[in-house]
Amino acid sequence: MPSDVRAQQAREHHRAVAEASAQAEQHRTLRNRLVRQLRESDPQTWTYPALAKAVGCSPELIAAIVKERVP
């Protein structure tokens, strides 16, 4: 198979995508854990809208995170 710079670049980008996906999953896991901890520690202060504003996302995402079953 002949070597082509484009194939090498595609391979490098493929690896970068895999690494970025793994990092994104780690960040989501940590974010979700922190959101749940805040909500559980003081649900009157940390309402869905308050959490959404603090995190910079929608109240719907906060609701999904809080309601998610965690093993």
mmCIF file of the N, C-alpha and C atoms, coordinates in Angstrom:
data_MODEL
# 
_entry.id   MODEL 
# 
loop_
_atom_site.group_PDB 
_atom_site.id 
_atom_site.type_symbol 
_atom_site.label_atom_id 
_atom_site.label_alt_id 
_atom_site.label_comp_id 
_atom_site.label_asym_id 
_atom_site.label_entity_id 
_atom_site.label_seq_id 
_atom_site.pdbx_PDB_ins_code 
_atom_site.Cartn_x 
_atom_site.Cartn_y 
_atom_site.Cartn_z 
_atom_site.occupancy 
_atom_site.B_iso_or_equiv 
_atom_site.pdbx_formal_charge 
_atom_site.auth_seq_id 
_atom_site.auth_comp_id 
_atom_site.auth_asym_id 
_atom_site.auth_atom_id 
_atom_site.pdbx_PDB_model_num 
ATOM 1   N N  . MET A 1 1  ? 0.863   -1.172 0.000  1.00 0.00 ? 1  MET A N  1 
ATOM 2   C CA . MET A 1 1  ? 0.000   0.000  0.000  1.00 0.00 ? 1  MET A CA 1 
ATOM 3   C C  . MET A 1 1  ? 0.909   1.234  0.000  1.00 0.00 ? 1  MET A C  1 
ATOM 4   N N  . PRO A 1 2  ? 0.686   2.138  -0.933 1.00 0.00 ? 2  PRO A N  1 
ATOM 5   C CA . PRO A 1 2  ? 1.525   3.336  -0.998 1.00 0.00 ? 2  PRO A CA 1 
ATOM 6   C C  . PRO A 1 2  ? 1.235   4.272  0.164  1.00 0.00 ? 2  PRO A C  1 
ATOM 7   N N  . SER A 1 3  ? 2.288   4.940  0.628  1.00 0.00 ? 3  SER A N  1 
ATOM 8   C CA . SER A 1 3  ? 2.150   5.894  1.719  1.00 0.00 ? 3  SER A CA 1 
ATOM 9   C C  . SER A 1 3  ? 1.647   7.213  1.153  1.00 0.00 ? 3  SER A C  1 
ATOM 10  N N  . ASP A 1 4  ? 0.720   7.811  1.869  1.00 0.00 ? 4  ASP A N  1 
ATOM 11  C CA . ASP A 1 4  ? 0.165   9.098  1.444  1.00 0.00 ? 4  ASP A CA 1 
ATOM 12  C C  . ASP A 1 4  ? 0.081   9.980  2.680  1.00 0.00 ? 4  ASP A C  1 
ATOM 13  N N  . VAL A 1 5  ? 0.512   11.199 2.543  1.00 0.00 ? 5  VAL A N  1 
ATOM 14  C CA . VAL A 1 5  ? 0.489   12.140 3.662  1.00 0.00 ? 5  VAL A CA 1 
ATOM 15  C C  . VAL A 1 5  ? -0.925  12.309 4.191  1.00 0.00 ? 5  VAL A C  1 
ATOM 16  N N  . ARG A 1 6  ? -1.902  12.296 3.306  1.00 0.00 ? 6  ARG A N  1 
ATOM 17  C CA . ARG A 1 6  ? -3.294  12.467 3.743  1.00 0.00 ? 6  ARG A CA 1 
ATOM 18  C C  . ARG A 1 6  ? -3.750  11.314 4.627  1.00 0.00 ? 6  ARG A C  1 
ATOM 19  N N  . ALA A 1 7  ? -3.306  10.112 4.325  1.00 0.00 ? 7  ALA A N  1 
ATOM 20  C CA . ALA A 1 7  ? -3.659  8.954  5.156  1.00 0.00 ? 7  ALA A CA 1 
ATOM 21  C C  . ALA A 1 7  ? -3.038  9.096  6.539  1.00 0.00 ? 7  ALA A C  1 
ATOM 22  N N  . GLN A 1 8  ? -1.796  9.543  6.573  1.00 0.00 ? 8  GLN A N  1 
ATOM 23  C CA . GLN A 1 8  ? -1.131  9.759  7.857  1.00 0.00 ? 8  GLN A CA 1 
ATOM 24  C C  . GLN A 1 8  ? -1.851  10.838 8.659  1.00 0.00 ? 8  GLN A C  1 
ATOM 25  N N  . GLN A 1 9  ? -2.232  11.926 7.991  1.00 0.00 ? 9  GLN A N  1 
ATOM 26  C CA . GLN A 1 9  ? -2.962  13.000 8.678  1.00 0.00 ? 9  GLN A CA 1 
ATOM 27  C C  . GLN A 1 9  ? -4.309  12.507 9.183  1.00 0.00 ? 9  GLN A C  1 
ATOM 28  N N  . ALA A 1 10 ? -4.995  11.721 8.374  1.00 0.00 ? 10 ALA A N  1 
ATOM 29  C CA . ALA A 1 10 ? -6.288  11.163 8.792  1.00 0.00 ? 10 ALA A CA 1 
ATOM 30  C C  . ALA A 1 10 ? -6.118  10.279 10.015 1.00 0.00 ? 10 ALA A C  1 
ATOM 31  N N  . ARG A 1 11 ? -5.048  9.475  10.034 1.00 0.00 ? 11 ARG A N  1 
ATOM 32  C CA . ARG A 1 11 ? -4.769  8.600  11.176 1.00 0.00 ? 11 ARG A CA 1 
ATOM 33  C C  . ARG A 1 11 ? -4.506  9.425  12.438 1.00 0.00 ? 11 ARG A C  1 
ATOM 34  N N  . GLU A 1 12 ? -3.726  10.498 12.297 1.00 0.00 ? 12 GLU A N  1 
ATOM 35  C CA . GLU A 1 12 ? -3.438  11.375 13.442 1.00 0.00 ? 12 GLU A CA 1 
ATOM 36  C C  . GLU A 1 12 ? -4.705  12.036 13.966 1.00 0.00 ? 12 GLU A C  1 
ATOM 37  N N  . HIS A 1 13 ? -5.555  12.482 13.065 1.00 0.00 ? 13 HIS A N  1 
ATOM 38  C CA . HIS A 1 13 ? -6.811  13.105 13.495 1.00 0.00 ? 13 HIS A CA 1 
ATOM 39  C C  . HIS A 1 13 ? -7.741  12.082 14.138 1.00 0.00 ? 13 HIS A C  1 
ATOM 40  N N  . HIS A 1 14 ? -7.703  10.867 13.619 1.00 0.00 ? 14 HIS A N  1 
ATOM 41  C CA . HIS A 1 14 ? -8.515  9.795  14.210 1.00 0.00 ? 14 HIS A CA 1 
ATOM 42  C C  . HIS A 1 14 ? -8.096  9.539  15.652 1.00 0.00 ? 14 HIS A C  1 
ATOM 43  N N  . ARG A 1 15 ? -6.796  9.496  15.895 1.00 0.00 ? 15 ARG A N  1 
ATOM 44  C CA . ARG A 1 15 ? -6.291  9.316  17.264 1.00 0.00 ? 15 ARG A CA 1 
ATOM 45  C C  . ARG A 1 15 ? -6.686  10.497 18.156 1.00 0.00 ? 15 ARG A C  1 
ATOM 46  N N  . ALA A 1 16 ? -6.595  11.706 17.601 1.00 0.00 ? 16 ALA A N  1 
ATOM 47  C CA . ALA A 1 16 ? -6.949  12.899 18.380 1.00 0.00 ? 16 ALA A CA 1 
ATOM 48  C C  . ALA A 1 16 ? -8.423  12.880 18.773 1.00 0.00 ? 16 ALA A C  1 
ATOM 49  N N  . VAL A 1 17 ? -9.260  12.421 17.858 1.00 0.00 ? 17 VAL A N  1 
ATOM 50  C CA . VAL A 1 17 ? -10.695 12.322 18.148 1.00 0.00 ? 17 VAL A CA 1 
ATOM 51  C C  . VAL A 1 17 ? -10.936 11.325 19.282 1.00 0.00 ? 17 VAL A C  1 
ATOM 52  N N  . ALA A 1 18 ? -10.269 10.206 19.234 1.00 0.00 ? 18 ALA A N  1 
ATOM 53  C CA . ALA A 1 18 ? -10.437 9.199  20.288 1.00 0.00 ? 18 ALA A CA 1 
ATOM 54  C C  . ALA A 1 18 ? -9.996  9.749  21.645 1.00 0.00 ? 18 ALA A C  1 
ATOM 55  N N  . GLU A 1 19 ? -8.875  10.465 21.655 1.00 0.00 ? 19 GLU A N  1 
ATOM 56  C CA . GLU A 1 19 ? -8.394  11.052 22.907 1.00 0.00 ? 19 GLU A CA 1 
ATOM 57  C C  . GLU A 1 19 ? -9.348  12.122 23.415 1.00 0.00 ? 19 GLU A C  1 
ATOM 58  N N  . ALA A 1 20 ? -9.845  12.961 22.517 1.00 0.00 ? 20 ALA A N  1 
ATOM 59  C CA . ALA A 1 20 ? -10.778 14.018 22.912 1.00 0.00 ? 20 ALA A CA 1 
ATOM 60  C C  . ALA A 1 20 ? -12.076 13.418 23.449 1.00 0.00 ? 20 ALA A C  1 
ATOM 61  N N  . SER A 1 21 ? -12.528 12.338 22.838 1.00 0.00 ? 21 SER A N  1 
ATOM 62  C CA . SER A 1 21 ? -13.753 11.684 23.307 1.00 0.00 ? 21 SER A CA 1 
ATOM 63  C C  . SER A 1 21 ? -13.579 11.130 24.716 1.00 0.00 ? 21 SER A C  1 
ATOM 64  N N  . ALA A 1 22 ? -12.427 10.540 24.967 1.00 0.00 ? 22 ALA A N  1 
ATOM 65  C CA . ALA A 1 22 ? -12.158 10.000 26.302 1.00 0.00 ? 22 ALA A CA 1 
ATOM 66  C C  . ALA A 1 22 ? -12.090 11.125 27.325 1.00 0.00 ? 22 ALA A C  1 
ATOM 67  N N  . GLN A 1 23 ? -11.441 12.219 26.970 1.00 0.00 ? 23 GLN A N  1 
ATOM 68  C CA . GLN A 1 23 ? -11.366 13.363 27.884 1.00 0.00 ? 23 GLN A CA 1 
ATOM 69  C C  . GLN A 1 23 ? -12.744 13.954 28.131 1.00 0.00 ? 23 GLN A C  1 
ATOM 70  N N  . ALA A 1 24 ? -13.548 14.061 27.097 1.00 0.00 ? 24 ALA A N  1 
ATOM 71  C CA . ALA A 1 24 ? -14.902 14.606 27.243 1.00 0.00 ? 24 ALA A CA 1 
ATOM 72  C C  . ALA A 1 24 ? -15.721 13.749 28.198 1.00 0.00 ? 24 ALA A C  1 
ATOM 73  N N  . GLU A 1 25 ? -15.591 12.447 28.088 1.00 0.00 ? 25 GLU A N  1 
ATOM 74  C CA . GLU A 1 25 ? -16.321 11.544 28.984 1.00 0.00 ? 25 GLU A CA 1 
ATOM 75  C C  . GLU A 1 25 ? -15.883 11.746 30.432 1.00 0.00 ? 25 GLU A C  1 
ATOM 76  N N  . GLN A 1 26 ? -14.600 11.925 30.654 1.00 0.00 ? 26 GLN A N  1 
ATOM 77  C CA . GLN A 1 26 ? -14.103 12.176 32.014 1.00 0.00 ? 26 GLN A CA 1 
ATOM 78  C C  . GLN A 1 26 ? -14.660 13.488 32.553 1.00 0.00 ? 26 GLN A C  1 
ATOM 79  N N  . HIS A 1 27 ? -14.677 14.512 31.733 1.00 0.00 ? 27 HIS A N  1 
ATOM 80  C CA . HIS A 1 27 ? -15.199 15.815 32.159 1.00 0.00 ? 27 HIS A CA 1 
ATOM 81  C C  . HIS A 1 27 ? -16.700 15.726 32.462 1.00 0.00 ? 27 HIS A C  1 
ATOM 82  N N  . ARG A 1 28 ? -17.451 14.996 31.618 1.00 0.00 ? 28 ARG A N  1 
ATOM 83  C CA . ARG A 1 28 ? -18.892 14.822 31.879 1.00 0.00 ? 28 ARG A CA 1 
ATOM 84  C C  . ARG A 1 28 ? -19.121 14.117 33.200 1.00 0.00 ? 28 ARG A C  1 
ATOM 85  N N  . THR A 1 29 ? -18.340 13.071 33.453 1.00 0.00 ? 29 THR A N  1 
ATOM 86  C CA . THR A 1 29 ? -18.486 12.317 34.695 1.00 0.00 ? 29 THR A CA 1 
ATOM 87  C C  . THR A 1 29 ? -18.231 13.204 35.912 1.00 0.00 ? 29 THR A C  1 
ATOM 88  N N  . LEU A 1 30 ? -17.162 13.982 35.856 1.00 0.00 ? 30 LEU A N  1 
ATOM 89  C CA . LEU A 1 30 ? -16.845 14.879 36.977 1.00 0.00 ? 30 LEU A CA 1 
ATOM 90  C C  . LEU A 1 30 ? -17.904 15.966 37.137 1.00 0.00 ? 30 LEU A C  1 
ATOM 91  N N  . ARG A 1 31 ? -18.321 16.567 36.031 1.00 0.00 ? 31 ARG A N  1 
ATOM 92  C CA . ARG A 1 31 ? -19.368 17.591 36.087 1.00 0.00 ? 31 ARG A CA 1 
ATOM 93  C C  . ARG A 1 31 ? -20.632 17.025 36.729 1.00 0.00 ? 31 ARG A C  1 
ATOM 94  N N  . ASN A 1 32 ? -21.048 15.869 36.270 1.00 0.00 ? 32 ASN A N  1 
ATOM 95  C CA . ASN A 1 32 ? -22.281 15.276 36.782 1.00 0.00 ? 32 ASN A CA 1 
ATOM 96  C C  . ASN A 1 32 ? -22.176 14.971 38.270 1.00 0.00 ? 32 ASN A C  1 
ATOM 97  N N  . ARG A 1 33 ? -21.028 14.459 38.696 1.00 0.00 ? 33 ARG A N  1 
ATOM 98  C CA . ARG A 1 33 ? -20.828 14.162 40.117 1.00 0.00 ? 33 ARG A CA 1 
ATOM 99  C C  . ARG A 1 33 ? -20.934 15.432 40.954 1.00 0.00 ? 33 ARG A C  1 
ATOM 100 N N  . LEU A 1 34 ? -20.289 16.505 40.503 1.00 0.00 ? 34 LEU A N  1 
ATOM 101 C CA . LEU A 1 34 ? -20.321 17.767 41.240 1.00 0.00 ? 34 LEU A CA 1 
ATOM 102 C C  . LEU A 1 34 ? -21.726 18.354 41.282 1.00 0.00 ? 34 LEU A C  1 
ATOM 103 N N  . VAL A 1 35 ? -22.439 18.292 40.177 1.00 0.00 ? 35 VAL A N  1 
ATOM 104 C CA . VAL A 1 35 ? -23.817 18.796 40.145 1.00 0.00 ? 35 VAL A CA 1 
ATOM 105 C C  . VAL A 1 35 ? -24.675 18.032 41.139 1.00 0.00 ? 35 VAL A C  1 
ATOM 106 N N  . ARG A 1 36 ? -24.548 16.711 41.150 1.00 0.00 ? 36 ARG A N  1 
ATOM 107 C CA . ARG A 1 36 ? -25.334 15.903 42.097 1.00 0.00 ? 36 ARG A CA 1 
ATOM 108 C C  . ARG A 1 36 ? -24.970 16.223 43.541 1.00 0.00 ? 36 ARG A C  1 
ATOM 109 N N  . GLN A 1 37 ? -23.681 16.406 43.801 1.00 0.00 ? 37 GLN A N  1 
ATOM 110 C CA . GLN A 1 37 ? -23.247 16.740 45.164 1.00 0.00 ? 37 GLN A CA 1 
ATOM 111 C C  . GLN A 1 37 ? -23.827 18.081 45.609 1.00 0.00 ? 37 GLN A C  1 
ATOM 112 N N  . LEU A 1 38 ? -23.784 19.072 44.745 1.00 0.00 ? 38 LEU A N  1 
ATOM 113 C CA . LEU A 1 38 ? -24.353 20.378 45.090 1.00 0.00 ? 38 LEU A CA 1 
ATOM 114 C C  . LEU A 1 38 ? -25.848 20.254 45.374 1.00 0.00 ? 38 LEU A C  1 
ATOM 115 N N  . ARG A 1 39 ? -26.548 19.591 44.488 1.00 0.00 ? 39 ARG A N  1 
ATOM 116 C CA . ARG A 1 39 ? -28.007 19.439 44.633 1.00 0.00 ? 39 ARG A CA 1 
ATOM 117 C C  . ARG A 1 39 ? -28.354 18.702 45.926 1.00 0.00 ? 39 ARG A C  1 
ATOM 118 N N  . GLU A 1 40 ? -27.625 17.633 46.215 1.00 0.00 ? 40 GLU A N  1 
ATOM 119 C CA . GLU A 1 40 ? -27.901 16.853 47.422 1.00 0.00 ? 40 GLU A CA 1 
ATOM 120 C C  . GLU A 1 40 ? -27.549 17.616 48.694 1.00 0.00 ? 40 GLU A C  1 
ATOM 121 N N  . SER A 1 41 ? -26.526 18.455 48.636 1.00 0.00 ? 41 SER A N  1 
ATOM 122 C CA . SER A 1 41 ? -26.085 19.171 49.835 1.00 0.00 ? 41 SER A CA 1 
ATOM 123 C C  . SER A 1 41 ? -27.064 20.260 50.249 1.00 0.00 ? 41 SER A C  1 
ATOM 124 N N  . ASP A 1 42 ? -27.720 20.894 49.273 1.00 0.00 ? 42 ASP A N  1 
ATOM 125 C CA . ASP A 1 42 ? -28.631 21.996 49.597 1.00 0.00 ? 42 ASP A CA 1 
ATOM 126 C C  . ASP A 1 42 ? -29.615 22.222 48.451 1.00 0.00 ? 42 ASP A C  1 
ATOM 127 N N  . PRO A 1 43 ? -30.653 21.391 48.365 1.00 0.00 ? 43 PRO A N  1 
ATOM 128 C CA . PRO A 1 43 ? -31.582 21.491 47.238 1.00 0.00 ? 43 PRO A CA 1 
ATOM 129 C C  . PRO A 1 43 ? -32.372 22.812 47.193 1.00 0.00 ? 43 PRO A C  1 
ATOM 130 N N  . GLN A 1 44 ? -32.502 23.483 48.342 1.00 0.00 ? 44 GLN A N  1 
ATOM 131 C CA . GLN A 1 44 ? -33.225 24.765 48.320 1.00 0.00 ? 44 GLN A CA 1 
ATOM 132 C C  . GLN A 1 44 ? -32.381 25.854 47.670 1.00 0.00 ? 44 GLN A C  1 
ATOM 133 N N  . THR A 1 45 ? -31.091 25.838 47.894 1.00 0.00 ? 45 THR A N  1 
ATOM 134 C CA . THR A 1 45 ? -30.201 26.805 47.252 1.00 0.00 ? 45 THR A CA 1 
ATOM 135 C C  . THR A 1 45 ? -29.908 26.390 45.819 1.00 0.00 ? 45 THR A C  1 
ATOM 136 N N  . TRP A 1 46 ? -29.592 25.115 45.647 1.00 0.00 ? 46 TRP A N  1 
ATOM 137 C CA . TRP A 1 46 ? -29.190 24.616 44.346 1.00 0.00 ? 46 TRP A CA 1 
ATOM 138 C C  . TRP A 1 46 ? -30.371 24.028 43.583 1.00 0.00 ? 46 TRP A C  1 
ATOM 139 N N  . THR A 1 47 ? -31.281 24.918 43.207 1.00 0.00 ? 47 THR A N  1 
ATOM 140 C CA . THR A 1 47 ? -32.400 24.526 42.357 1.00 0.00 ? 47 THR A CA 1 
ATOM 141 C C  . THR A 1 47 ? -31.865 24.224 40.959 1.00 0.00 ? 47 THR A C  1 
ATOM 142 N N  . TYR A 1 48 ? -32.687 23.627 40.123 1.00 0.00 ? 48 TYR A N  1 
ATOM 143 C CA . TYR A 1 48 ? -32.248 23.359 38.751 1.00 0.00 ? 48 TYR A CA 1 
ATOM 144 C C  . TYR A 1 48 ? -31.848 24.649 38.037 1.00 0.00 ? 48 TYR A C  1 
ATOM 145 N N  . PRO A 1 49 ? -32.659 25.713 38.114 1.00 0.00 ? 49 PRO A N  1 
ATOM 146 C CA . PRO A 1 49 ? -32.228 26.961 37.457 1.00 0.00 ? 49 PRO A CA 1 
ATOM 147 C C  . PRO A 1 49 ? -30.937 27.538 38.036 1.00 0.00 ? 49 PRO A C  1 
ATOM 148 N N  . ALA A 1 50 ? -30.746 27.462 39.365 1.00 0.00 ? 50 ALA A N  1 
ATOM 149 C CA . ALA A 1 50 ? -29.527 27.982 39.981 1.00 0.00 ? 50 ALA A CA 1 
ATOM 150 C C  . ALA A 1 50 ? -28.314 27.173 39.537 1.00 0.00 ? 50 ALA A C  1 
ATOM 151 N N  . LEU A 1 51 ? -28.449 25.861 39.497 1.00 0.00 ? 51 LEU A N  1 
ATOM 152 C CA . LEU A 1 51 ? -27.352 25.016 39.027 1.00 0.00 ? 51 LEU A CA 1 
ATOM 153 C C  . LEU A 1 51 ? -27.056 25.283 37.556 1.00 0.00 ? 51 LEU A C  1 
ATOM 154 N N  . ALA A 1 52 ? -28.105 25.407 36.761 1.00 0.00 ? 52 ALA A N  1 
ATOM 155 C CA . ALA A 1 52 ? -27.923 25.662 35.330 1.00 0.00 ? 52 ALA A CA 1 
ATOM 156 C C  . ALA A 1 52 ? -27.164 26.962 35.106 1.00 0.00 ? 52 ALA A C  1 
ATOM 157 N N  . LYS A 1 53 ? -27.531 27.987 35.849 1.00 0.00 ? 53 LYS A N  1 
ATOM 158 C CA . LYS A 1 53 ? -26.845 29.274 35.708 1.00 0.00 ? 53 LYS A CA 1 
ATOM 159 C C  . LYS A 1 53 ? -25.390 29.166 36.150 1.00 0.00 ? 53 LYS A C  1 
ATOM 160 N N  . ALA A 1 54 ? -25.149 28.491 37.262 1.00 0.00 ? 54 ALA A N  1 
ATOM 161 C CA . ALA A 1 54 ? -23.793 28.361 37.788 1.00 0.00 ? 54 ALA A CA 1 
ATOM 162 C C  . ALA A 1 54 ? -22.903 27.533 36.851 1.00 0.00 ? 54 ALA A C  1 
ATOM 163 N N  . VAL A 1 55 ? -23.468 26.498 36.269 1.00 0.00 ? 55 VAL A N  1 
ATOM 164 C CA . VAL A 1 55 ? -22.697 25.603 35.405 1.00 0.00 ? 55 VAL A CA 1 
ATOM 165 C C  . VAL A 1 55 ? -22.598 26.157 33.979 1.00 0.00 ? 55 VAL A C  1 
ATOM 166 N N  . GLY A 1 56 ? -23.630 26.890 33.562 1.00 0.00 ? 56 GLY A N  1 
ATOM 167 C CA . GLY A 1 56 ? -23.643 27.422 32.204 1.00 0.00 ? 56 GLY A CA 1 
ATOM 168 C C  . GLY A 1 56 ? -24.321 26.498 31.215 1.00 0.00 ? 56 GLY A C  1 
ATOM 169 N N  . CYS A 1 57 ? -25.396 25.872 31.673 1.00 0.00 ? 57 CYS A N  1 
ATOM 170 C CA . CYS A 1 57 ? -26.130 24.955 30.800 1.00 0.00 ? 57 CYS A CA 1 
ATOM 171 C C  . CYS A 1 57 ? -27.628 25.149 31.039 1.00 0.00 ? 57 CYS A C  1 
ATOM 172 N N  . SER A 1 58 ? -28.441 24.277 30.498 1.00 0.00 ? 58 SER A N  1 
ATOM 173 C CA . SER A 1 58 ? -29.889 24.403 30.640 1.00 0.00 ? 58 SER A CA 1 
ATOM 174 C C  . SER A 1 58 ? -30.392 23.685 31.895 1.00 0.00 ? 58 SER A C  1 
ATOM 175 N N  . PRO A 1 59 ? -31.518 24.142 32.424 1.00 0.00 ? 59 PRO A N  1 
ATOM 176 C CA . PRO A 1 59 ? -32.135 23.416 33.543 1.00 0.00 ? 59 PRO A CA 1 
ATOM 177 C C  . PRO A 1 59 ? -32.521 21.986 33.151 1.00 0.00 ? 59 PRO A C  1 
ATOM 178 N N  . GLU A 1 60 ? -32.809 21.784 31.877 1.00 0.00 ? 60 GLU A N  1 
ATOM 179 C CA . GLU A 1 60 ? -33.160 20.438 31.411 1.00 0.00 ? 60 GLU A CA 1 
ATOM 180 C C  . GLU A 1 60 ? -31.974 19.484 31.536 1.00 0.00 ? 60 GLU A C  1 
ATOM 181 N N  . LEU A 1 61 ? -30.773 19.983 31.237 1.00 0.00 ? 61 LEU A N  1 
ATOM 182 C CA . LEU A 1 61 ? -29.593 19.143 31.403 1.00 0.00 ? 61 LEU A CA 1 
ATOM 183 C C  . LEU A 1 61 ? -29.370 18.834 32.872 1.00 0.00 ? 61 LEU A C  1 
ATOM 184 N N  . ILE A 1 62 ? -29.549 19.827 33.728 1.00 0.00 ? 62 ILE A N  1 
ATOM 185 C CA . ILE A 1 62 ? -29.401 19.603 35.174 1.00 0.00 ? 62 ILE A CA 1 
ATOM 186 C C  . ILE A 1 62 ? -30.381 18.537 35.637 1.00 0.00 ? 62 ILE A C  1 
ATOM 187 N N  . ALA A 1 63 ? -31.625 18.637 35.182 1.00 0.00 ? 63 ALA A N  1 
ATOM 188 C CA . ALA A 1 63 ? -32.644 17.645 35.562 1.00 0.00 ? 63 ALA A CA 1 
ATOM 189 C C  . ALA A 1 63 ? -32.216 16.246 35.123 1.00 0.00 ? 63 ALA A C  1 
ATOM 190 N N  . ALA A 1 64 ? -31.702 16.132 33.910 1.00 0.00 ? 64 ALA A N  1 
ATOM 191 C CA . ALA A 1 64 ? -31.257 14.825 33.416 1.00 0.00 ? 64 ALA A CA 1 
ATOM 192 C C  . ALA A 1 64 ? -30.102 14.294 34.255 1.00 0.00 ? 64 ALA A C  1 
ATOM 193 N N  . ILE A 1 65 ? -29.182 15.162 34.625 1.00 0.00 ? 65 ILE A N  1 
ATOM 194 C CA . ILE A 1 65 ? -28.038 14.740 35.443 1.00 0.00 ? 65 ILE A CA 1 
ATOM 195 C C  . ILE A 1 65 ? -28.505 14.280 36.816 1.00 0.00 ? 65 ILE A C  1 
ATOM 196 N N  . VAL A 1 66 ? -29.365 15.077 37.445 1.00 0.00 ? 66 VAL A N  1 
ATOM 197 C CA . VAL A 1 66 ? -29.824 14.764 38.801 1.00 0.00 ? 66 VAL A CA 1 
ATOM 198 C C  . VAL A 1 66 ? -30.639 13.479 38.829 1.00 0.00 ? 66 VAL A C  1 
ATOM 199 N N  . LYS A 1 67 ? -31.451 13.258 37.806 1.00 0.00 ? 67 LYS A N  1 
ATOM 200 C CA . LYS A 1 67 ? -32.330 12.084 37.773 1.00 0.00 ? 67 LYS A CA 1 
ATOM 201 C C  . LYS A 1 67 ? -31.632 10.825 37.280 1.00 0.00 ? 67 LYS A C  1 
ATOM 202 N N  . GLU A 1 68 ? -30.423 10.979 36.736 1.00 0.00 ? 68 GLU A N  1 
ATOM 203 C CA . GLU A 1 68 ? -29.688 9.832  36.191 1.00 0.00 ? 68 GLU A CA 1 
ATOM 204 C C  . GLU A 1 68 ? -29.345 8.837  37.288 1.00 0.00 ? 68 GLU A C  1 
ATOM 205 N N  . ARG A 1 69 ? -29.544 7.582  36.993 1.00 0.00 ? 69 ARG A N  1 
ATOM 206 C CA . ARG A 1 69 ? -29.184 6.529  37.943 1.00 0.00 ? 69 ARG A CA 1 
ATOM 207 C C  . ARG A 1 69 ? -27.672 6.333  37.908 1.00 0.00 ? 69 ARG A C  1 
ATOM 208 N N  . VAL A 1 70 ? -27.069 6.385  39.090 1.00 0.00 ? 70 VAL A N  1 
ATOM 209 C CA . VAL A 1 70 ? -25.623 6.212  39.181 1.00 0.00 ? 70 VAL A CA 1 
ATOM 210 C C  . VAL A 1 70 ? -25.342 4.939  39.950 1.00 0.00 ? 70 VAL A C  1 
ATOM 211 N N  . PRO A 1 71 ? -24.498 4.064  39.378 1.00 0.00 ? 71 PRO A N  1 
ATOM 212 C CA . PRO A 1 71 ? -24.206 2.798  40.083 1.00 0.00 ? 71 PRO A CA 1 
ATOM 213 C C  . PRO A 1 71 ? -23.433 3.022  41.359 1.00 0.00 ? 71 PRO A C  1 
# 
